[in-house]
Each structure stands twice: as C-alpha cells, then as structure tokens.
Amino acid sequence: MISLGKNKELDNVDNLAKLCPACHASLSRGSANENVQKELIRKIFKHKNNILTFCESYFDEKDFETVVDLVWKSLK
C-alpha cells in the first residue's frame, strides 16, 4: 500500500495493489532512484484505475504525471 503521508485513515482496501517484494521494497523513500519509483507508480495506476481515481481526487489534480509526482513525494 502506498500510504499518503501520515494520513493512514485514507488507507483503504479498495486502494490496494499487489506488488512483488522487490517492487514493494523499491517504493520506500530513498530505496530506489526517483525514475524507478515513478515508473512503478505509473504501472500501478495503469493496472489499477481506481487507485489513480482516488489519488486524482485526493490531490485534486487530473494531470497524470502531476499525480505520479505527488504520490512519489508522499512516499515514506
């Protein structure tokens, strides 16, 4: 689960995406370079449209790359 900062109350089972252990570990802040992390976020969004929709709503943003960047900045 990509938690949005400290707002764990926003974590919802509908926003879960299955990840392999390597991808999950790569999404911890500083564990992989920015480009790798953003590409993983893009892939999640492309396979789980409901997660993209949730993030667009949460950030009040519709531009795909901007949402990717905002989620990336929210990684712990």
N, C-alpha and C positions, 0 to 999 in steps of 0.2 A: 504494500500500500504506500502510495506517496502521500504522506501527511502534509497538509498545508500549514507549515509552521507549527505553532503550539496549539492550533485550533483542532484538537483531536475530536471535539464534538462534531466536526464536519466529516470525520471518517465514517463511511457508510459501506455496508456490504455490497451495495449496488455499484460502488466505485472501485471494486477490487479488480485487479488484473493478475493472472497467474504469470509468474516470472521464474525463469531458471535461477538457481542460486548465484550464478556468476552475474547475471543481469541485475538481480536484486542487490548484490553487493556493490555493483558499479553505480547504483543510484544513491549512494551515501556521499554527502558533500566531500569533495576532495579525493574520492577513491578512484575516479577516472577523469579524463580531461573533459572540458566543457562540451566539445563536439560530440564525443561518445555519449555523454549523458543526454544531450539534447536529441540525438538520434534515437535513443531508447524511448524517450518521452514521445517523440513523433510516432514511433511504431506502436506504442500503447494507444495513442489517440486514434490511429488509423484502424486498429483492430477492435477498439472498444469506444465506439462513438458516444456512448452515454457518459464516459469519463470526460471526453472532450466537451460535451454539452455542459456538464457540471462545472468544469473549470472556466468555460466561457462565462457562465452565469456568475460564478463566484468572483471572478476578476472583472466582470462587466466589460468584457473585451471579446470581439469576434474575429480579429485577425489571428490566423493560425500560428504564425511564427511569434507573434507577441505573447500569445498564451503559452507556447512552448517556453519562451524566455521567462515568463512569470513563474511557471511551475519550477523551472530549473533554479531560479533564485530562491524558491521556497524549500529546496532540498535541505535536509539537516546535515 
